[in-house]
Amino acid sequence: MIKVNIENEYSRLKIVILGIASNLGDPPTESDAYDPRSLYHIKNNSYPIEDDLLREVDSFYNKLIKHNVEVIRPTNINNCNQIFARDLGFVISNLFFLSNIVPNRNDELKGIDDILKNLDVGVIKLPEFMHIEGGDVIVHNDKVFIGTYSDIDYSNLITARTNNSSIDYLKKMITDKEIIPIDLKKSNTDIYKNTLHLDCCFQTIANDKAIICPDGFKSKKDVDFLINYFGESNVFVANPEETFQLTSNVLVVSPDLIISNVKFNRLNSWLENKGVLVEEVDYSNVSKMSGLFRCSTLPLKRE
């Protein structure tokens, strides 16, 4: 049995589900795309090919193995993009929640069926009207930050993945943590005006450190709150280009070890100056589909 436990994003990572990049099927057409970044690359004939994605995900896998993380892979499903395991569920303390994801992605859930049967806890399935994806959930000890979108046009936006109903439910379920909703920018078509999930613009990387991409937030008030909470000297504040590159989407293996994109020069130097060992992986092709390292992983247990 797999013992699940997640209290934050940075304690030593012990067991993780890592997505797979094989048998993706034909590249999506414009009408298949359910996020503007993929749409942008489909239109520009720069959508990634499977061989490049396989190479990048394998390179990430090798870094995790190198640092003694137990890596579990989903069951392969033909003609299905299974790279972004993060959104399929999330662990808060010793509870595993199965996400209600966008309908286009339901097949991905079958890929983790066998893994879920081996957890030491029952799986909590949220009611259908509660939409939530794991990329919007950031656990930080006594707090849980949740990315959401609360405007009235929520149902028109396929990029709006987490609604207020799910936040209200989690507040009732998890009474020992403060649930903090954070509104994100959303657009179905404009790559510069859409933040797909909270971890595309914010991530905690230690008890007192975080990466923040201000351009991804709907309200400056939330940005100011987070910078004040962690302290200005402890926050890497991304510029617009770094926000566009999804610079917050690293994977923290432990407080002194982070897997990051080889192209995140300024962030990687900042981390090294803080005493963090940075393992660099080229993830440029995966990033064309709106996610990087955190999006590809679903942690089940941290120390």
C-alpha positions in Angstrom: 0.0 0.0 0.0 1.1 3.6 -0.7 1.0 5.8 2.3 -0.1 9.3 1.2 0.9 12.5 3.0 1.4 16.0 1.7 1.6 19.0 4.1 3.5 21.4 1.7 5.2 21.7 -1.6 8.8 21.4 -0.4 9.4 18.7 2.2 11.6 15.9 0.9 9.7 14.2 -2.0 9.3 10.4 -1.4 6.7 9.1 -3.9 5.3 10.8 -7.0 3.3 10.0 -10.1 5.0 11.2 -13.2 3.1 11.6 -16.4 4.0 9.7 -19.6 4.5 11.0 -23.2 3.9 7.8 -25.2 1.1 7.1 -27.6 -0.3 10.6 -27.6 -2.1 10.1 -30.9 -2.4 12.6 -33.7 -1.5 16.2 -32.9 -4.7 18.2 -31.9 -6.5 20.4 -34.4 -7.4 24.0 -33.6 -10.9 22.9 -32.5 -9.4 20.2 -30.2 -7.3 22.7 -28.2 -8.5 23.5 -24.7 -5.9 26.1 -23.8 -4.6 29.1 -25.8 -0.9 28.1 -25.6 -1.5 24.8 -27.3 -3.7 26.7 -29.8 -0.9 29.2 -30.5 1.5 26.4 -31.3 -1.0 24.4 -33.4 -1.6 27.6 -35.5 2.1 28.3 -35.8 3.1 24.7 -36.8 5.3 24.5 -33.7 3.2 22.0 -31.7 5.7 19.5 -30.2 6.2 16.0 -31.7 6.1 12.9 -29.5 9.8 12.0 -29.8 10.8 15.4 -28.4 8.3 15.1 -25.5 9.4 11.5 -24.7 13.0 12.7 -24.5 12.2 15.6 -22.2 10.0 13.6 -19.8 12.6 10.8 -19.7 15.2 13.3 -18.8 13.0 14.6 -15.9 12.4 11.0 -14.8 16.1 10.3 -14.7 16.7 13.3 -12.4 14.0 12.1 -10.0 15.5 8.6 -9.9 19.0 10.1 -9.4 17.7 11.8 -6.2 16.0 8.6 -4.8 12.4 9.6 -5.5 10.1 6.6 -6.0 8.4 7.3 -9.4 5.1 5.7 -10.3 3.8 5.9 -13.9 0.2 5.9 -15.2 -1.1 2.9 -17.3 -0.7 3.8 -20.9 -3.9 4.7 -22.8 -3.7 4.9 -26.6 -4.3 8.2 -28.3 -4.3 10.1 -25.0 -2.0 12.9 -23.7 -1.0 11.7 -20.2 1.9 14.1 -19.5 0.1 16.4 -17.0 -0.6 14.0 -14.1 -0.9 16.9 -11.6 -4.4 17.9 -12.6 -5.9 14.4 -12.0 -5.9 14.7 -8.2 -4.3 16.2 -5.2 -3.3 15.2 -1.7 -3.9 17.5 1.3 -2.5 15.9 4.5 -3.6 12.3 4.3 -6.6 12.8 2.0 -6.5 12.0 -1.7 -9.0 14.0 -3.8 -9.9 12.9 -7.3 -10.3 16.0 -9.5 -13.3 16.8 -11.7 -11.3 17.8 -14.8 -12.4 19.2 -18.1 -14.4 16.5 -20.0 -11.9 16.4 -22.8 -9.4 14.9 -20.3 -11.5 12.2 -18.6 -9.6 9.3 -20.3 -6.5 10.4 -18.4 -8.2 9.4 -15.1 -8.3 5.7 -16.2 -4.5 5.8 -16.4 -4.2 6.2 -12.6 -7.0 3.8 -11.6 -4.6 1.0 -10.5 -2.4 3.4 -8.6 -5.4 4.7 -6.6 -6.4 1.2 -5.6 -3.1 0.9 -3.9 -3.4 4.0 -1.7 -3.7 3.5 2.1 -6.7 5.8 2.1 -10.0 6.0 0.3 -10.3 8.3 -2.7 -12.6 11.3 -2.2 -14.5 12.1 -5.4 -16.0 15.5 -5.5 -19.6 16.0 -6.7 -19.8 16.7 -10.5 -20.7 20.4 -10.2 -17.5 21.0 -8.2 -14.7 21.7 -10.7 -11.1 21.5 -9.5 -7.8 20.5 -11.0 -4.6 19.7 -9.1 -2.6 22.5 -10.7 -4.8 25.0 -8.8 -4.0 23.5 -5.4 -0.9 24.6 -3.5 -0.6 23.2 0.1 1.5 25.3 2.4 1.4 23.8 6.0 -1.6 25.5 7.7 -2.7 27.1 4.4 -4.0 25.9 1.1 -3.9 28.4 -1.8 -6.4 27.7 -4.5 -6.5 29.3 -8.0 -9.9 30.1 -9.2 -12.0 32.3 -11.4 -15.1 33.9 -10.0 -16.5 36.1 -12.8 -20.0 35.3 -14.2 -18.6 34.1 -17.6 -16.9 31.1 -15.8 -19.0 28.6 -17.8 -17.9 30.1 -21.2 -14.2 29.7 -20.4 -12.7 26.2 -20.9 -9.5 27.6 -19.2 -11.4 28.2 -16.0 -10.8 24.9 -14.2 -11.6 25.5 -10.5 -14.9 27.0 -9.3 -16.0 28.5 -6.0 -18.3 25.5 -5.2 -15.2 23.3 -4.8 -13.5 25.9 -2.6 -16.6 26.1 -0.4 -16.6 22.3 -0.1 -12.9 22.1 0.8 -13.4 24.7 3.5 -16.0 22.4 5.1 -13.8 19.2 4.6 -10.5 20.6 5.8 -11.1 22.6 8.9 -7.5 22.7 10.2 -6.2 24.7 7.3 -7.0 28.2 6.0 -8.2 27.9 2.4 -7.2 31.0 0.4 -8.7 31.5 -3.0 -6.7 33.5 -5.6 -8.3 34.8 -8.8 -6.4 34.1 -12.0 -6.6 35.7 -15.5 -8.5 33.6 -18.0 -8.8 33.7 -21.8 -9.7 30.9 -24.2 -7.7 32.4 -27.0 -5.2 35.0 -25.8 -2.0 33.3 -24.6 -0.9 36.5 -22.8 -4.1 36.9 -20.9 -4.5 33.3 -19.6 -3.1 31.6 -16.5 -4.2 27.9 -16.8 -3.6 27.0 -13.2 -2.2 28.7 -10.1 1.1 26.9 -10.3 1.6 28.6 -13.7 2.1 31.9 -11.8 2.9 31.0 -8.1 4.6 28.3 -6.2 5.9 27.9 -2.6 9.4 26.5 -2.7 10.3 26.5 1.1 8.6 27.5 4.3 9.5 31.1 3.7 10.2 31.3 -0.1 8.1 31.5 -3.2 8.1 32.3 -6.9 5.5 34.8 -8.1 4.6 35.8 -11.6 2.5 39.0 -11.1 1.2 39.1 -14.6 -0.8 35.8 -14.1 -2.9 37.2 -11.3 -6.3 39.0 -11.8 -5.8 41.2 -8.8 -2.7 43.1 -7.7 -4.1 42.8 -4.1 -3.3 39.0 -4.2 0.2 39.6 -5.5 0.9 42.2 -2.7 -0.6 39.8 -0.1 1.7 37.0 -1.1 4.9 39.1 -1.4 4.1 40.6 2.1 3.4 37.1 3.5 6.7 35.6 2.3 8.8 38.8 2.5 10.2 40.7 -0.4 13.8 39.2 -0.1 12.4 35.7 -0.1 10.3 36.0 -3.3 11.5 35.6 -6.9 9.3 38.1 -8.8 9.1 37.1 -12.5 9.0 39.7 -15.2 6.4 39.4 -18.1 8.6 37.3 -20.3 9.4 34.9 -17.4 5.7 34.8 -16.6 5.0 33.8 -20.2 7.6 31.0 -19.9 5.7 29.7 -16.8 8.8 30.2 -14.6 7.0 29.3 -11.4 6.4 25.7 -12.6 9.4 24.0 -11.1 9.4 20.9 -9.0 10.7 21.1 -5.5 12.4 17.8 -4.4 13.5 19.2 -1.1 14.2 22.7 0.3 17.7 22.5 -1.1 17.0 20.7 -4.4 14.8 22.0 -7.2 14.3 20.7 -10.8 14.0 23.7 -13.1 14.0 24.5 -16.8 17.5 25.0 -18.3 16.1 28.2 -19.8 15.2 29.8 -16.5 18.6 31.6 -16.2 17.6 34.3 -13.8 15.5 32.1 -11.5 18.2 29.3 -11.4 20.9 31.9 -10.4 18.6 33.3 -7.7 18.0 29.8 -6.3 21.7 28.9 -6.4 22.5 32.2 -4.5 20.0 31.0 -1.9 21.9 27.7 -1.5 19.6 25.6 -3.6 21.0 22.9 -5.9 19.3 23.3 -9.2 18.9 20.3 -11.5 18.3 21.7 -15.0 16.2 19.9 -17.6 15.3 21.1 -21.1 11.5 21.1 -21.0 10.8 23.5 -23.8 8.6 21.2 -25.9 6.4 20.1 -22.9 6.0 23.8 -22.0 4.3 24.4 -25.4 1.3 22.6 -24.0 0.9 24.9 -21.0 2.8 23.1 -18.3 6.2 22.1 -17.0 7.6 20.1 -14.1 4.9 20.7 -11.4 2.2 20.0 -14.0 3.8 16.7 -14.9 3.9 15.3 -11.4 1.3 14.3 -8.8 3.2 13.9 -5.4 1.7 11.3 -3.1 4.1 11.4 -0.2 6.6 13.9 1.2 8.6 13.5 4.4 
